[in-house]
């Protein structure tokens, strides 16, 4: 009984972190249209995604594939958060981190949703936050991928 309660509280904590991350990513995407630039929002959103993925991977899921995908995604988001702190990392590492964050998040969301480990509102929040994060990541990934063609 105690483990079920602990799992629920971890899922709630991860859900809160995902809500925060999704809201921050939405602001990151929409604020430039209002000519507002707040670069620290990206750092907070990246860090919130990393924290949420770690919380989910450590204690809120039973699926091994989901745990691996969530840890991979968390590493990607953590590296991206480090770049938001102003730490200079090689461009290749940042690109790899973005790909890891996107793939880890999407695979984790799909596996958890299909496996019915998260349902209803929690699943919707997780999928929306992950999609917003991937939309945020698509800009740099496509710029780097298509750069040699231009």
C-alpha positions as CSV (number, residue, x, y, z in Angstrom):
1,X,0.0,0.0,0.0
2,X,2.8,2.4,0.8
3,X,4.5,1.8,-2.6
4,X,1.3,2.7,-4.4
5,X,1.0,5.9,-2.4
6,X,4.6,6.7,-3.1
7,X,4.2,6.0,-6.8
8,X,1.2,8.3,-6.9
9,X,3.0,11.1,-5.2
10,X,6.0,10.8,-7.6
11,X,3.6,10.8,-10.5
12,X,2.0,13.9,-9.1
13,X,5.4,15.6,-8.7
14,X,6.4,14.6,-12.2
15,X,3.0,15.9,-13.4
16,X,3.6,19.3,-11.8
17,X,7.0,19.5,-13.3
18,X,5.6,18.7,-16.7
19,X,2.8,21.3,-16.3
20,X,5.5,23.9,-15.5
21,X,7.7,22.7,-18.4
22,X,4.8,22.8,-20.8
23,X,3.7,26.3,-19.7
24,X,7.3,27.5,-20.0
25,X,7.8,26.0,-23.5
26,X,4.5,27.6,-24.6
27,X,5.8,31.0,-23.3
28,X,9.2,30.3,-25.1
29,X,7.4,29.7,-28.3
30,X,4.8,32.5,-28.1
31,X,6.7,35.4,-26.4
32,X,8.9,36.1,-29.5
33,X,5.8,37.0,-31.4
34,X,5.3,39.8,-28.8
35,X,8.9,40.9,-29.2
36,X,9.7,39.7,-25.7
37,X,12.9,37.8,-25.1
38,X,13.4,35.9,-21.8
39,X,16.3,33.4,-22.4
40,X,16.1,32.1,-18.8
41,X,12.7,30.7,-19.5
42,X,14.4,28.1,-21.8
43,X,16.7,27.1,-19.0
44,X,13.8,26.7,-16.6
45,X,11.8,24.7,-19.1
46,X,14.8,22.4,-19.9
47,X,15.5,21.8,-16.2
48,X,11.8,21.1,-15.5
49,X,11.7,18.5,-18.2
50,X,14.9,16.9,-16.9
51,X,13.5,16.8,-13.4
52,X,10.1,15.4,-14.5
53,X,11.8,12.7,-16.6
54,X,14.1,11.6,-13.7
55,X,11.1,11.5,-11.2
56,X,9.1,9.4,-13.6
57,X,12.0,7.1,-14.4
58,X,13.1,6.5,-10.8
59,X,9.9,5.6,-9.2
60,X,6.7,6.2,-11.1
61,X,7.0,3.6,-13.9
62,X,7.5,-0.2,-13.9
63,X,8.4,-0.5,-17.6
64,X,12.1,-0.9,-18.3
65,X,12.0,0.5,-21.8
66,X,10.1,3.6,-20.5
67,X,12.7,4.0,-17.7
68,X,15.6,3.9,-20.2
69,X,13.9,6.3,-22.6
70,X,13.1,8.7,-19.8
71,X,16.7,8.6,-18.5
72,X,17.9,9.2,-22.0
73,X,15.5,12.1,-22.4
74,X,16.5,13.5,-18.9
75,X,20.2,13.5,-19.9
76,X,19.4,15.3,-23.1
77,X,17.3,18.0,-21.3
78,X,19.9,18.3,-18.6
79,X,22.7,19.0,-21.1
80,X,20.4,21.5,-22.8
81,X,19.8,23.2,-19.4
82,X,23.6,23.4,-19.0
83,X,23.8,25.4,-22.2
84,X,21.2,27.8,-20.8
85,X,23.5,28.5,-17.9
86,X,26.0,29.8,-20.3
87,X,28.3,26.8,-20.3
88,X,29.9,26.5,-23.7
89,X,29.6,23.0,-25.1
90,X,30.5,21.7,-28.5
91,X,27.8,22.2,-31.1
92,X,27.8,18.5,-31.8
93,X,27.1,17.6,-28.2
94,X,24.2,20.1,-28.0
95,X,22.7,18.6,-31.2
96,X,23.0,15.1,-29.8
97,X,21.5,16.3,-26.5
98,X,18.5,17.7,-28.4
99,X,18.0,14.5,-30.3
100,X,18.3,12.5,-27.1
101,X,15.8,14.7,-25.4
102,X,13.3,14.5,-28.2
103,X,13.6,10.8,-28.8
104,X,13.7,9.9,-25.2
105,X,10.7,12.0,-24.4
106,X,8.6,10.7,-27.3
107,X,9.5,7.1,-26.8
108,X,8.8,7.4,-23.0
109,X,5.5,9.1,-23.6
110,X,4.4,6.5,-26.1
111,X,5.5,3.5,-24.0
112,X,3.9,4.8,-20.9
113,X,0.6,5.7,-22.7
114,X,0.4,2.5,-24.6
115,X,1.3,0.5,-21.5
116,X,-1.5,2.2,-19.5
117,X,1.0,3.3,-16.8
118,X,-0.3,6.8,-17.1
119,X,-3.9,7.6,-18.2
120,X,-6.3,10.4,-18.7
121,X,-5.2,13.8,-17.7
122,X,-1.7,12.8,-16.7
123,X,-1.1,11.1,-20.1
124,X,-2.4,14.1,-21.9
125,X,-0.2,16.5,-19.9
126,X,2.9,14.3,-20.5
127,X,2.2,14.0,-24.2
128,X,1.5,17.8,-24.6
129,X,4.5,18.8,-22.6
130,X,6.7,16.5,-24.6
131,X,5.3,17.7,-28.0
132,X,5.9,21.3,-27.0
133,X,9.4,20.4,-26.0
134,X,10.0,18.7,-29.3
135,X,8.5,21.7,-31.2
136,X,11.0,23.9,-29.3
137,X,13.8,21.5,-30.3
138,X,12.8,21.3,-33.9
139,X,14.1,24.7,-34.7
140,X,17.8,24.1,-33.9
141,X,17.7,20.5,-35.1
142,X,16.3,21.4,-38.5
143,X,18.7,24.5,-38.8
144,X,21.7,22.2,-38.2
145,X,20.4,19.4,-40.4
146,X,19.5,21.7,-43.3
147,X,22.4,24.0,-42.9
148,X,24.7,22.3,-45.4
149,X,22.0,22.5,-48.0
150,X,21.7,26.2,-47.9
